[in-house]
Amino acid sequence: MEEETSNTKWIAVIGRALAFLCVQSEFMPNKTLLERADLLRKLGLSQAEAATLLDTTPHSLHSLRHQSKKRVKVKRATKKSKN
């Protein structure tokens, strides 16, 4: 039972390390902070864990996500008004 718990902890550590390597890789230099955070969330990290790996705060990520959604709504409204 103790070995199983230890293995589970190591799997979580390995998963977080791989997630960190993904967002720091050369394949993501043009990605925004929010896109990197979304990738980490899809890999199973919490918003707080993603923020820590990206050297920011969970509140900052929340604000970026809110601003992004707001921009999408404005674009849609502008597009509808033009048609």
mmCIF file of the N, C-alpha and C atoms, coordinates in Angstrom:
data_MODEL
# 
_entry.id   MODEL 
# 
loop_
_atom_site.group_PDB 
_atom_site.id 
_atom_site.type_symbol 
_atom_site.label_atom_id 
_atom_site.label_alt_id 
_atom_site.label_comp_id 
_atom_site.label_asym_id 
_atom_site.label_entity_id 
_atom_site.label_seq_id 
_atom_site.pdbx_PDB_ins_code 
_atom_site.Cartn_x 
_atom_site.Cartn_y 
_atom_site.Cartn_z 
_atom_site.occupancy 
_atom_site.B_iso_or_equiv 
_atom_site.pdbx_formal_charge 
_atom_site.auth_seq_id 
_atom_site.auth_comp_id 
_atom_site.auth_asym_id 
_atom_site.auth_atom_id 
_atom_site.pdbx_PDB_model_num 
ATOM 1   N N  . MET A 1 1  ? 0.826   -1.196 0.000   1.00 0.00 ? 1  MET A N  1 
ATOM 2   C CA . MET A 1 1  ? 0.000   0.000  0.000   1.00 0.00 ? 1  MET A CA 1 
ATOM 3   C C  . MET A 1 1  ? 0.870   1.259  0.000   1.00 0.00 ? 1  MET A C  1 
ATOM 4   N N  . GLU A 1 2  ? 1.922   1.253  0.820   1.00 0.00 ? 2  GLU A N  1 
ATOM 5   C CA . GLU A 1 2  ? 2.813   2.414  0.890   1.00 0.00 ? 2  GLU A CA 1 
ATOM 6   C C  . GLU A 1 2  ? 3.547   2.612  -0.434  1.00 0.00 ? 2  GLU A C  1 
ATOM 7   N N  . GLU A 1 3  ? 3.948   1.505  -1.075  1.00 0.00 ? 3  GLU A N  1 
ATOM 8   C CA . GLU A 1 3  ? 4.650   1.594  -2.361  1.00 0.00 ? 3  GLU A CA 1 
ATOM 9   C C  . GLU A 1 3  ? 3.722   2.172  -3.434  1.00 0.00 ? 3  GLU A C  1 
ATOM 10  N N  . GLU A 1 4  ? 2.454   1.794  -3.394  1.00 0.00 ? 4  GLU A N  1 
ATOM 11  C CA . GLU A 1 4  ? 1.481   2.307  -4.364  1.00 0.00 ? 4  GLU A CA 1 
ATOM 12  C C  . GLU A 1 4  ? 1.311   3.819  -4.204  1.00 0.00 ? 4  GLU A C  1 
ATOM 13  N N  . THR A 1 5  ? 1.239   4.302  -2.985  1.00 0.00 ? 5  THR A N  1 
ATOM 14  C CA . THR A 1 5  ? 1.129   5.736  -2.723  1.00 0.00 ? 5  THR A CA 1 
ATOM 15  C C  . THR A 1 5  ? 2.372   6.462  -3.216  1.00 0.00 ? 5  THR A C  1 
ATOM 16  N N  . SER A 1 6  ? 3.528   5.885  -2.984  1.00 0.00 ? 6  SER A N  1 
ATOM 17  C CA . SER A 1 6  ? 4.784   6.468  -3.423  1.00 0.00 ? 6  SER A CA 1 
ATOM 18  C C  . SER A 1 6  ? 4.830   6.550  -4.948  1.00 0.00 ? 6  SER A C  1 
ATOM 19  N N  . ASN A 1 7  ? 4.397   5.478  -5.623  1.00 0.00 ? 7  ASN A N  1 
ATOM 20  C CA . ASN A 1 7  ? 4.370   5.468  -7.085  1.00 0.00 ? 7  ASN A CA 1 
ATOM 21  C C  . ASN A 1 7  ? 3.421   6.538  -7.624  1.00 0.00 ? 7  ASN A C  1 
ATOM 22  N N  . THR A 1 8  ? 2.277   6.694  -6.991  1.00 0.00 ? 8  THR A N  1 
ATOM 23  C CA . THR A 1 8  ? 1.308   7.696  -7.414  1.00 0.00 ? 8  THR A CA 1 
ATOM 24  C C  . THR A 1 8  ? 1.898   9.092  -7.305  1.00 0.00 ? 8  THR A C  1 
ATOM 25  N N  . LYS A 1 9  ? 2.627   9.349  -6.218  1.00 0.00 ? 9  LYS A N  1 
ATOM 26  C CA . LYS A 1 9  ? 3.263   10.657 -6.045  1.00 0.00 ? 9  LYS A CA 1 
ATOM 27  C C  . LYS A 1 9  ? 4.305   10.899 -7.135  1.00 0.00 ? 9  LYS A C  1 
ATOM 28  N N  . TRP A 1 10 ? 5.094   9.867  -7.444  1.00 0.00 ? 10 TRP A N  1 
ATOM 29  C CA . TRP A 1 10 ? 6.132   10.030 -8.467  1.00 0.00 ? 10 TRP A CA 1 
ATOM 30  C C  . TRP A 1 10 ? 5.518   10.244 -9.846  1.00 0.00 ? 10 TRP A C  1 
ATOM 31  N N  . ILE A 1 11 ? 4.422   9.581  -10.117 1.00 0.00 ? 11 ILE A N  1 
ATOM 32  C CA . ILE A 1 11 ? 3.744   9.774  -11.403 1.00 0.00 ? 11 ILE A CA 1 
ATOM 33  C C  . ILE A 1 11 ? 3.283   11.225 -11.524 1.00 0.00 ? 11 ILE A C  1 
ATOM 34  N N  . ALA A 1 12 ? 2.763   11.789 -10.450 1.00 0.00 ? 12 ALA A N  1 
ATOM 35  C CA . ALA A 1 12 ? 2.340   13.186 -10.464 1.00 0.00 ? 12 ALA A CA 1 
ATOM 36  C C  . ALA A 1 12 ? 3.519   14.122 -10.688 1.00 0.00 ? 12 ALA A C  1 
ATOM 37  N N  . VAL A 1 13 ? 4.643   13.831 -10.048 1.00 0.00 ? 13 VAL A N  1 
ATOM 38  C CA . VAL A 1 13 ? 5.843   14.655 -10.217 1.00 0.00 ? 13 VAL A CA 1 
ATOM 39  C C  . VAL A 1 13 ? 6.335   14.576 -11.658 1.00 0.00 ? 13 VAL A C  1 
ATOM 40  N N  . ILE A 1 14 ? 6.384   13.383 -12.198 1.00 0.00 ? 14 ILE A N  1 
ATOM 41  C CA . ILE A 1 14 ? 6.825   13.200 -13.581 1.00 0.00 ? 14 ILE A CA 1 
ATOM 42  C C  . ILE A 1 14 ? 5.881   13.921 -14.542 1.00 0.00 ? 14 ILE A C  1 
ATOM 43  N N  . GLY A 1 15 ? 4.594   13.817 -14.297 1.00 0.00 ? 15 GLY A N  1 
ATOM 44  C CA . GLY A 1 15 ? 3.615   14.501 -15.144 1.00 0.00 ? 15 GLY A CA 1 
ATOM 45  C C  . GLY A 1 15 ? 3.800   16.002 -15.137 1.00 0.00 ? 15 GLY A C  1 
ATOM 46  N N  . ARG A 1 16 ? 4.026   16.571 -13.971 1.00 0.00 ? 16 ARG A N  1 
ATOM 47  C CA . ARG A 1 16 ? 4.242   18.024 -13.872 1.00 0.00 ? 16 ARG A CA 1 
ATOM 48  C C  . ARG A 1 16 ? 5.541   18.441 -14.567 1.00 0.00 ? 16 ARG A C  1 
ATOM 49  N N  . ALA A 1 17 ? 6.567   17.612 -14.414 1.00 0.00 ? 17 ALA A N  1 
ATOM 50  C CA . ALA A 1 17 ? 7.839   17.914 -15.067 1.00 0.00 ? 17 ALA A CA 1 
ATOM 51  C C  . ALA A 1 17 ? 7.693   17.887 -16.585 1.00 0.00 ? 17 ALA A C  1 
ATOM 52  N N  . LEU A 1 18 ? 6.973   16.912 -17.100 1.00 0.00 ? 18 LEU A N  1 
ATOM 53  C CA . LEU A 1 18 ? 6.743   16.849 -18.544 1.00 0.00 ? 18 LEU A CA 1 
ATOM 54  C C  . LEU A 1 18 ? 5.908   18.024 -19.028 1.00 0.00 ? 18 LEU A C  1 
ATOM 55  N N  . ALA A 1 19 ? 4.917   18.410 -18.252 1.00 0.00 ? 19 ALA A N  1 
ATOM 56  C CA . ALA A 1 19 ? 4.101   19.565 -18.612 1.00 0.00 ? 19 ALA A CA 1 
ATOM 57  C C  . ALA A 1 19 ? 4.955   20.823 -18.677 1.00 0.00 ? 19 ALA A C  1 
ATOM 58  N N  . PHE A 1 20 ? 5.846   20.973 -17.710 1.00 0.00 ? 20 PHE A N  1 
ATOM 59  C CA . PHE A 1 20 ? 6.741   22.128 -17.699 1.00 0.00 ? 20 PHE A CA 1 
ATOM 60  C C  . PHE A 1 20 ? 7.626   22.119 -18.946 1.00 0.00 ? 20 PHE A C  1 
ATOM 61  N N  . LEU A 1 21 ? 8.163   20.967 -19.287 1.00 0.00 ? 21 LEU A N  1 
ATOM 62  C CA . LEU A 1 21 ? 9.011   20.872 -20.472 1.00 0.00 ? 21 LEU A CA 1 
ATOM 63  C C  . LEU A 1 21 ? 8.227   21.200 -21.744 1.00 0.00 ? 21 LEU A C  1 
ATOM 64  N N  . CYS A 1 22 ? 6.965   20.808 -21.786 1.00 0.00 ? 22 CYS A N  1 
ATOM 65  C CA . CYS A 1 22 ? 6.131   21.119 -22.954 1.00 0.00 ? 22 CYS A CA 1 
ATOM 66  C C  . CYS A 1 22 ? 6.005   22.621 -23.162 1.00 0.00 ? 22 CYS A C  1 
ATOM 67  N N  . VAL A 1 23 ? 5.698   23.357 -22.113 1.00 0.00 ? 23 VAL A N  1 
ATOM 68  C CA . VAL A 1 23 ? 5.481   24.802 -22.288 1.00 0.00 ? 23 VAL A CA 1 
ATOM 69  C C  . VAL A 1 23 ? 6.789   25.562 -22.453 1.00 0.00 ? 23 VAL A C  1 
ATOM 70  N N  . GLN A 1 24 ? 7.899   24.967 -22.073 1.00 0.00 ? 24 GLN A N  1 
ATOM 71  C CA . GLN A 1 24 ? 9.183   25.626 -22.240 1.00 0.00 ? 24 GLN A CA 1 
ATOM 72  C C  . GLN A 1 24 ? 9.890   25.195 -23.529 1.00 0.00 ? 24 GLN A C  1 
ATOM 73  N N  . SER A 1 25 ? 9.282   24.289 -24.263 1.00 0.00 ? 25 SER A N  1 
ATOM 74  C CA . SER A 1 25 ? 9.941   23.743 -25.449 1.00 0.00 ? 25 SER A CA 1 
ATOM 75  C C  . SER A 1 25 ? 10.007  24.755 -26.582 1.00 0.00 ? 25 SER A C  1 
ATOM 76  N N  . GLU A 1 26 ? 10.797  24.422 -27.559 1.00 0.00 ? 26 GLU A N  1 
ATOM 77  C CA . GLU A 1 26 ? 10.962  25.304 -28.714 1.00 0.00 ? 26 GLU A CA 1 
ATOM 78  C C  . GLU A 1 26 ? 9.707   25.336 -29.589 1.00 0.00 ? 26 GLU A C  1 
ATOM 79  N N  . PHE A 1 27 ? 8.764   24.464 -29.365 1.00 0.00 ? 27 PHE A N  1 
ATOM 80  C CA . PHE A 1 27 ? 7.554   24.425 -30.168 1.00 0.00 ? 27 PHE A CA 1 
ATOM 81  C C  . PHE A 1 27 ? 6.518   25.453 -29.720 1.00 0.00 ? 27 PHE A C  1 
ATOM 82  N N  . MET A 1 28 ? 6.756   26.114 -28.606 1.00 0.00 ? 28 MET A N  1 
ATOM 83  C CA . MET A 1 28 ? 5.769   27.039 -28.073 1.00 0.00 ? 28 MET A CA 1 
ATOM 84  C C  . MET A 1 28 ? 6.268   28.479 -27.912 1.00 0.00 ? 28 MET A C  1 
ATOM 85  N N  . PRO A 1 29 ? 7.268   28.935 -28.644 1.00 0.00 ? 29 PRO A N  1 
ATOM 86  C CA . PRO A 1 29 ? 7.767   30.289 -28.390 1.00 0.00 ? 29 PRO A CA 1 
ATOM 87  C C  . PRO A 1 29 ? 6.774   31.380 -28.766 1.00 0.00 ? 29 PRO A C  1 
ATOM 88  N N  . ASN A 1 30 ? 5.896   31.105 -29.699 1.00 0.00 ? 30 ASN A N  1 
ATOM 89  C CA . ASN A 1 30 ? 4.947   32.115 -30.153 1.00 0.00 ? 30 ASN A CA 1 
ATOM 90  C C  . ASN A 1 30 ? 3.601   32.030 -29.441 1.00 0.00 ? 30 ASN A C  1 
ATOM 91  N N  . LYS A 1 31 ? 3.479   31.143 -28.500 1.00 0.00 ? 31 LYS A N  1 
ATOM 92  C CA . LYS A 1 31 ? 2.227   30.980 -27.769 1.00 0.00 ? 31 LYS A CA 1 
ATOM 93  C C  . LYS A 1 31 ? 2.138   32.001 -26.646 1.00 0.00 ? 31 LYS A C  1 
ATOM 94  N N  . THR A 1 32 ? 0.930   32.463 -26.419 1.00 0.00 ? 32 THR A N  1 
ATOM 95  C CA . THR A 1 32 ? 0.713   33.428 -25.345 1.00 0.00 ? 32 THR A CA 1 
ATOM 96  C C  . THR A 1 32 ? 0.723   32.714 -23.999 1.00 0.00 ? 32 THR A C  1 
ATOM 97  N N  . LEU A 1 33 ? 0.787   33.504 -22.960 1.00 0.00 ? 33 LEU A N  1 
ATOM 98  C CA . LEU A 1 33 ? 0.752   32.958 -21.603 1.00 0.00 ? 33 LEU A CA 1 
ATOM 99  C C  . LEU A 1 33 ? -0.542  32.173 -21.387 1.00 0.00 ? 33 LEU A C  1 
ATOM 100 N N  . LEU A 1 34 ? -1.633  32.702 -21.881 1.00 0.00 ? 34 LEU A N  1 
ATOM 101 C CA . LEU A 1 34 ? -2.924  32.038 -21.721 1.00 0.00 ? 34 LEU A CA 1 
ATOM 102 C C  . LEU A 1 34 ? -2.958  30.710 -22.483 1.00 0.00 ? 34 LEU A C  1 
ATOM 103 N N  . GLU A 1 35 ? -2.396  30.672 -23.673 1.00 0.00 ? 35 GLU A N  1 
ATOM 104 C CA . GLU A 1 35 ? -2.360  29.423 -24.440 1.00 0.00 ? 35 GLU A CA 1 
ATOM 105 C C  . GLU A 1 35 ? -1.513  28.376 -23.727 1.00 0.00 ? 35 GLU A C  1 
ATOM 106 N N  . ARG A 1 36 ? -0.412  28.807 -23.142 1.00 0.00 ? 36 ARG A N  1 
ATOM 107 C CA . ARG A 1 36 ? 0.426   27.875 -22.392 1.00 0.00 ? 36 ARG A CA 1 
ATOM 108 C C  . ARG A 1 36 ? -0.313  27.358 -21.152 1.00 0.00 ? 36 ARG A C  1 
ATOM 109 N N  . ALA A 1 37 ? -1.009  28.265 -20.479 1.00 0.00 ? 37 ALA A N  1 
ATOM 110 C CA . ALA A 1 37 ? -1.772  27.872 -19.292 1.00 0.00 ? 37 ALA A CA 1 
ATOM 111 C C  . ALA A 1 37 ? -2.873  26.884 -19.668 1.00 0.00 ? 37 ALA A C  1 
ATOM 112 N N  . ASP A 1 38 ? -3.529  27.125 -20.800 1.00 0.00 ? 38 ASP A N  1 
ATOM 113 C CA . ASP A 1 38 ? -4.585  26.213 -21.244 1.00 0.00 ? 38 ASP A CA 1 
ATOM 114 C C  . ASP A 1 38 ? -4.028  24.821 -21.540 1.00 0.00 ? 38 ASP A C  1 
ATOM 115 N N  . LEU A 1 39 ? -2.833  24.775 -22.125 1.00 0.00 ? 39 LEU A N  1 
ATOM 116 C CA . LEU A 1 39 ? -2.201  23.482 -22.380 1.00 0.00 ? 39 LEU A CA 1 
ATOM 117 C C  . LEU A 1 39 ? -1.934  22.756 -21.068 1.00 0.00 ? 39 LEU A C  1 
ATOM 118 N N  . LEU A 1 40 ? -1.419  23.474 -20.098 1.00 0.00 ? 40 LEU A N  1 
ATOM 119 C CA . LEU A 1 40 ? -1.147  22.853 -18.794 1.00 0.00 ? 40 LEU A CA 1 
ATOM 120 C C  . LEU A 1 40 ? -2.428  22.366 -18.143 1.00 0.00 ? 40 LEU A C  1 
ATOM 121 N N  . ARG A 1 41 ? -3.496  23.138 -18.273 1.00 0.00 ? 41 ARG A N  1 
ATOM 122 C CA . ARG A 1 41 ? -4.789  22.711 -17.709 1.00 0.00 ? 41 ARG A CA 1 
ATOM 123 C C  . ARG A 1 41 ? -5.277  21.436 -18.396 1.00 0.00 ? 41 ARG A C  1 
ATOM 124 N N  . LYS A 1 42 ? -5.101  21.356 -19.721 1.00 0.00 ? 42 LYS A N  1 
ATOM 125 C CA . LYS A 1 42 ? -5.508  20.159 -20.457 1.00 0.00 ? 42 LYS A CA 1 
ATOM 126 C C  . LYS A 1 42 ? -4.681  18.947 -20.061 1.00 0.00 ? 42 LYS A C  1 
ATOM 127 N N  . LEU A 1 43 ? -3.452  19.194 -19.617 1.00 0.00 ? 43 LEU A N  1 
ATOM 128 C CA . LEU A 1 43 ? -2.582  18.105 -19.164 1.00 0.00 ? 43 LEU A CA 1 
ATOM 129 C C  . LEU A 1 43 ? -2.882  17.689 -17.726 1.00 0.00 ? 43 LEU A C  1 
ATOM 130 N N  . GLY A 1 44 ? -3.847  18.357 -17.096 1.00 0.00 ? 44 GLY A N  1 
ATOM 131 C CA . GLY A 1 44 ? -4.297  17.931 -15.778 1.00 0.00 ? 44 GLY A CA 1 
ATOM 132 C C  . GLY A 1 44 ? -3.833  18.764 -14.602 1.00 0.00 ? 44 GLY A C  1 
ATOM 133 N N  . LEU A 1 45 ? -3.131  19.865 -14.849 1.00 0.00 ? 45 LEU A N  1 
ATOM 134 C CA . LEU A 1 45 ? -2.688  20.709 -13.749 1.00 0.00 ? 45 LEU A CA 1 
ATOM 135 C C  . LEU A 1 45 ? -3.796  21.678 -13.360 1.00 0.00 ? 45 LEU A C  1 
ATOM 136 N N  . SER A 1 46 ? -3.804  22.058 -12.114 1.00 0.00 ? 46 SER A N  1 
ATOM 137 C CA . SER A 1 46 ? -4.774  23.051 -11.660 1.00 0.00 ? 46 SER A CA 1 
ATOM 138 C C  . SER A 1 46 ? -4.320  24.429 -12.135 1.00 0.00 ? 46 SER A C  1 
ATOM 139 N N  . GLN A 1 47 ? -5.199  25.397 -12.022 1.00 0.00 ? 47 GLN A N  1 
ATOM 140 C CA . GLN A 1 47 ? -4.843  26.754 -12.429 1.00 0.00 ? 47 GLN A CA 1 
ATOM 141 C C  . GLN A 1 47 ? -3.682  27.282 -11.579 1.00 0.00 ? 47 GLN A C  1 
ATOM 142 N N  . ALA A 1 48 ? -3.687  26.961 -10.293 1.00 0.00 ? 48 ALA A N  1 
ATOM 143 C CA . ALA A 1 48 ? -2.611  27.407 -9.402  1.00 0.00 ? 48 ALA A CA 1 
ATOM 144 C C  . ALA A 1 48 ? -1.283  26.771 -9.793  1.00 0.00 ? 48 ALA A C  1 
ATOM 145 N N  . GLU A 1 49 ? -1.303  25.479 -10.113 1.00 0.00 ? 49 GLU A N  1 
ATOM 146 C CA . GLU A 1 49 ? -0.073  24.800 -10.529 1.00 0.00 ? 49 GLU A CA 1 
ATOM 147 C C  . GLU A 1 49 ? 0.435   25.358 -11.856 1.00 0.00 ? 49 GLU A C  1 
ATOM 148 N N  . ALA A 1 50 ? -0.481  25.595 -12.788 1.00 0.00 ? 50 ALA A N  1 
ATOM 149 C CA . ALA A 1 50 ? -0.095  26.166 -14.089 1.00 0.00 ? 50 ALA A CA 1 
ATOM 150 C C  . ALA A 1 50 ? 0.514   27.549 -13.893 1.00 0.00 ? 50 ALA A C  1 
ATOM 151 N N  . ALA A 1 51 ? -0.092  28.337 -13.046 1.00 0.00 ? 51 ALA A N  1 
ATOM 152 C CA . ALA A 1 51 ? 0.422   29.686 -12.789 1.00 0.00 ? 51 ALA A CA 1 
ATOM 153 C C  . ALA A 1 51 ? 1.826   29.630 -12.200 1.00 0.00 ? 51 ALA A C  1 
ATOM 154 N N  . THR A 1 52 ? 2.048   28.725 -11.280 1.00 0.00 ? 52 THR A N  1 
ATOM 155 C CA . THR A 1 52 ? 3.366   28.585 -10.670 1.00 0.00 ? 52 THR A CA 1 
ATOM 156 C C  . THR A 1 52 ? 4.414   28.212 -11.719 1.00 0.00 ? 52 THR A C  1 
ATOM 157 N N  . LEU A 1 53 ? 4.088   27.258 -12.584 1.00 0.00 ? 53 LEU A N  1 
ATOM 158 C CA . LEU A 1 53 ? 5.030   26.847 -13.625 1.00 0.00 ? 53 LEU A CA 1 
ATOM 159 C C  . LEU A 1 53 ? 5.319   27.971 -14.613 1.00 0.00 ? 53 LEU A C  1 
ATOM 160 N N  . LEU A 1 54 ? 4.339   28.836 -14.821 1.00 0.00 ? 54 LEU A N  1 
ATOM 161 C CA . LEU A 1 54 ? 4.498   29.927 -15.779 1.00 0.00 ? 54 LEU A CA 1 
ATOM 162 C C  . LEU A 1 54 ? 4.981   31.210 -15.111 1.00 0.00 ? 54 LEU A C  1 
ATOM 163 N N  . ASP A 1 55 ? 5.300   31.131 -13.846 1.00 0.00 ? 55 ASP A N  1 
ATOM 164 C CA . ASP A 1 55 ? 5.820   32.264 -13.080 1.00 0.00 ? 55 ASP A CA 1 
ATOM 165 C C  . ASP A 1 55 ? 4.849   33.447 -13.075 1.00 0.00 ? 55 ASP A C  1 
ATOM 166 N N  . THR A 1 56 ? 3.604   33.135 -12.767 1.00 0.00 ? 56 THR A N  1 
ATOM 167 C CA . THR A 1 56 ? 2.566   34.160 -12.649 1.00 0.00 ? 56 THR A CA 1 
ATOM 168 C C  . THR A 1 56 ? 1.626   33.734 -11.531 1.00 0.00 ? 56 THR A C  1 
ATOM 169 N N  . THR A 1 57 ? 0.503   34.423 -11.400 1.00 0.00 ? 57 THR A N  1 
ATOM 170 C CA . THR A 1 57 ? -0.452  34.087 -10.342 1.00 0.00 ? 57 THR A CA 1 
ATOM 171 C C  . THR A 1 57 ? -1.742  33.534 -10.945 1.00 0.00 ? 57 THR A C  1 
ATOM 172 N N  . PRO A 1 58 ? -2.483  32.750 -10.176 1.00 0.00 ? 58 PRO A N  1 
ATOM 173 C CA . PRO A 1 58 ? -3.767  32.262 -10.669 1.00 0.00 ? 58 PRO A CA 1 
ATOM 174 C C  . PRO A 1 58 ? -4.715  33.419 -11.005 1.00 0.00 ? 58 PRO A C  1 
ATOM 175 N N  . HIS A 1 59 ? -4.654  34.489 -10.226 1.00 0.00 ? 59 HIS A N  1 
ATOM 176 C CA . HIS A 1 59 ? -5.516  35.652 -10.489 1.00 0.00 ? 59 HIS A CA 1 
ATOM 177 C C  . HIS A 1 59 ? -5.188  36.275 -11.844 1.00 0.00 ? 59 HIS A C  1 
ATOM 178 N N  . SER A 1 60 ? -3.913  36.349 -12.163 1.00 0.00 ? 60 SER A N  1 
ATOM 179 C CA . SER A 1 60 ? -3.486  36.891 -13.451 1.00 0.00 ? 60 SER A CA 1 
ATOM 180 C C  . SER A 1 60 ? -4.033  36.050 -14.604 1.00 0.00 ? 60 SER A C  1 
ATOM 181 N N  . LEU A 1 61 ? -3.941  34.738 -14.487 1.00 0.00 ? 61 LEU A N  1 
ATOM 182 C CA . LEU A 1 61 ? -4.474  33.858 -15.533 1.00 0.00 ? 61 LEU A CA 1 
ATOM 183 C C  . LEU A 1 61 ? -5.984  34.007 -15.661 1.00 0.00 ? 61 LEU A C  1 
ATOM 184 N N  . HIS A 1 62 ? -6.644  34.132 -14.519 1.00 0.00 ? 62 HIS A N  1 
ATOM 185 C CA . HIS A 1 62 ? -8.095  34.327 -14.542 1.00 0.00 ? 62 HIS A CA 1 
ATOM 186 C C  . HIS A 1 62 ? -8.443  35.628 -15.269 1.00 0.00 ? 62 HIS A C  1 
ATOM 187 N N  . SER A 1 63 ? -7.702  36.684 -14.991 1.00 0.00 ? 63 SER A N  1 
ATOM 188 C CA . SER A 1 63 ? -7.945  37.978 -15.634 1.00 0.00 ? 63 SER A CA 1 
ATOM 189 C C  . SER A 1 63 ? -7.693  37.899 -17.141 1.00 0.00 ? 63 SER A C  1 
ATOM 190 N N  . LEU A 1 64 ? -6.625  37.231 -17.533 1.00 0.00 ? 64 LEU A N  1 
ATOM 191 C CA . LEU A 1 64 ? -6.328  37.073 -18.959 1.00 0.00 ? 64 LEU A CA 1 
ATOM 192 C C  . LEU A 1 64 ? -7.443  36.307 -19.670 1.00 0.00 ? 64 LEU A C  1 
ATOM 193 N N  . ARG A 1 65 ? -7.931  35.254 -19.023 1.00 0.00 ? 65 ARG A N  1 
ATOM 194 C CA . ARG A 1 65 ? -9.014  34.456 -19.610 1.00 0.00 ? 65 ARG A CA 1 
ATOM 195 C C  . ARG A 1 65 ? -10.278 35.303 -19.757 1.00 0.00 ? 65 ARG A C  1 
ATOM 196 N N  . HIS A 1 66 ? -10.567 36.095 -18.740 1.00 0.00 ? 66 HIS A N  1 
ATOM 197 C CA . HIS A 1 66 ? -11.751 36.966 -18.771 1.00 0.00 ? 66 HIS A CA 1 
ATOM 198 C C  . HIS A 1 66 ? -11.621 37.992 -19.898 1.00 0.00 ? 66 HIS A C  1 
ATOM 199 N N  . GLN A 1 67 ? -10.458 38.616 -20.032 1.00 0.00 ? 67 GLN A N  1 
ATOM 200 C CA . GLN A 1 67 ? -10.236 39.605 -21.090 1.00 0.00 ? 67 GLN A CA 1 
ATOM 201 C C  . GLN A 1 67 ? -10.354 38.969 -22.473 1.00 0.00 ? 67 GLN A C  1 
ATOM 202 N N  . SER A 1 68 ? -9.852  37.759 -22.595 1.00 0.00 ? 68 SER A N  1 
ATOM 203 C CA . SER A 1 68 ? -9.910  37.054 -23.872 1.00 0.00 ? 68 SER A CA 1 
ATOM 204 C C  . SER A 1 68 ? -11.359 36.780 -24.275 1.00 0.00 ? 68 SER A C  1 
ATOM 205 N N  . LYS A 1 69 ? -12.166 36.328 -23.326 1.00 0.00 ? 69 LYS A N  1 
ATOM 206 C CA . LYS A 1 69 ? -13.583 36.069 -23.601 1.00 0.00 ? 69 LYS A CA 1 
ATOM 207 C C  . LYS A 1 69 ? -14.309 37.354 -23.964 1.00 0.00 ? 69 LYS A C  1 
ATOM 208 N N  . LYS A 1 70 ? -13.938 38.437 -23.291 1.00 0.00 ? 70 LYS A N  1 
ATOM 209 C CA . LYS A 1 70 ? -14.539 39.732 -23.560 1.00 0.00 ? 70 LYS A CA 1 
ATOM 210 C C  . LYS A 1 70 ? -14.239 40.174 -24.999 1.00 0.00 ? 70 LYS A C  1 
ATOM 211 N N  . ARG A 1 71 ? -12.983 39.993 -25.444 1.00 0.00 ? 71 ARG A N  1 
ATOM 212 C CA . ARG A 1 71 ? -12.585 40.369 -26.802 1.00 0.00 ? 71 ARG A CA 1 
ATOM 213 C C  . ARG A 1 71 ? -13.368 39.576 -27.840 1.00 0.00 ? 71 ARG A C  1 
ATOM 214 N N  . VAL A 1 72 ? -13.574 38.293 -27.575 1.00 0.00 ? 72 VAL A N  1 
ATOM 215 C CA . VAL A 1 72 ? -14.324 37.447 -28.503 1.00 0.00 ? 72 VAL A CA 1 
ATOM 216 C C  . VAL A 1 72 ? -15.762 37.959 -28.620 1.00 0.00 ? 72 VAL A C  1 
ATOM 217 N N  . LYS A 1 73 ? -16.367 38.323 -27.498 1.00 0.00 ? 73 LYS A N  1 
ATOM 218 C CA . LYS A 1 73 ? -17.740 38.837 -27.521 1.00 0.00 ? 73 LYS A CA 1 
ATOM 219 C C  . LYS A 1 73 ? -17.821 40.131 -28.316 1.00 0.00 ? 73 LYS A C  1 
ATOM 220 N N  . VAL A 1 74 ? -16.848 41.009 -28.142 1.00 0.00 ? 74 VAL A N  1 
ATOM 221 C CA . VAL A 1 74 ? -16.834 42.282 -28.869 1.00 0.00 ? 74 VAL A CA 1 
ATOM 222 C C  . VAL A 1 74 ? -16.682 42.028 -30.368 1.00 0.00 ? 74 VAL A C  1 
ATOM 223 N N  . LYS A 1 75 ? -15.797 41.115 -30.745 1.00 0.00 ? 75 LYS A N  1 
ATOM 224 C CA . LYS A 1 75 ? -15.605 40.794 -32.158 1.00 0.00 ? 75 LYS A CA 1 
ATOM 225 C C  . LYS A 1 75 ? -16.881 40.255 -32.774 1.00 0.00 ? 75 LYS A C  1 
ATOM 226 N N  . ARG A 1 76 ? -17.561 39.366 -32.052 1.00 0.00 ? 76 ARG A N  1 
ATOM 227 C CA . ARG A 1 76 ? -18.816 38.797 -32.560 1.00 0.00 ? 76 ARG A CA 1 
ATOM 228 C C  . ARG A 1 76 ? -19.881 39.870 -32.720 1.00 0.00 ? 76 ARG A C  1 
ATOM 229 N N  . ALA A 1 77 ? -19.978 40.759 -31.743 1.00 0.00 ? 77 ALA A N  1 
ATOM 230 C CA . ALA A 1 77 ? -20.969 41.829 -31.802 1.00 0.00 ? 77 ALA A CA 1 
ATOM 231 C C  . ALA A 1 77 ? -20.667 42.771 -32.969 1.00 0.00 ? 77 ALA A C  1 
ATOM 232 N N  . THR A 1 78 ? -19.395 43.073 -33.186 1.00 0.00 ? 78 THR A N  1 
ATOM 233 C CA . THR A 1 78 ? -18.998 43.941 -34.284 1.00 0.00 ? 78 THR A CA 1 
ATOM 234 C C  . THR A 1 78 ? -19.307 43.279 -35.614 1.00 0.00 ? 78 THR A C  1 
ATOM 235 N N  . LYS A 1 79 ? -19.020 42.012 -35.711 1.00 0.00 ? 79 LYS A N  1 
ATOM 236 C CA . LYS A 1 79 ? -19.274 41.268 -36.942 1.00 0.00 ? 79 LYS A CA 1 
ATOM 237 C C  . LYS A 1 79 ? -20.763 41.239 -37.253 1.00 0.00 ? 79 LYS A C  1 
ATOM 238 N N  . LYS A 1 80 ? -21.610 41.018 -36.243 1.00 0.00 ? 80 LYS A N  1 
ATOM 239 C CA . LYS A 1 80 ? -23.061 40.997 -36.447 1.00 0.00 ? 80 LYS A CA 1 
ATOM 240 C C  . LYS A 1 80 ? -23.584 42.344 -36.879 1.00 0.00 ? 80 LYS A C  1 
ATOM 241 N N  . SER A 1 81 ? -23.053 43.409 -36.309 1.00 0.00 ? 81 SER A N  1 
ATOM 242 C CA . SER A 1 81 ? -23.535 44.750 -36.639 1.00 0.00 ? 81 SER A CA 1 
ATOM 243 C C  . SER A 1 81 ? -23.157 45.152 -38.059 1.00 0.00 ? 81 SER A C  1 
ATOM 244 N N  . LYS A 1 82 ? -22.044 44.589 -38.585 1.00 0.00 ? 82 LYS A N  1 
ATOM 245 C CA . LYS A 1 82 ? -21.638 44.887 -39.950 1.00 0.00 ? 82 LYS A CA 1 
ATOM 246 C C  . LYS A 1 82 ? -22.530 44.184 -40.965 1.00 0.00 ? 82 LYS A C  1 
ATOM 247 N N  . ASN A 1 83 ? -23.067 43.042 -40.583 1.00 0.00 ? 83 ASN A N  1 
ATOM 248 C CA . ASN A 1 83 ? -23.913 42.281 -41.505 1.00 0.00 ? 83 ASN A CA 1 
ATOM 249 C C  . ASN A 1 83 ? -25.276 42.843 -41.448 1.00 0.00 ? 83 ASN A C  1 
# 
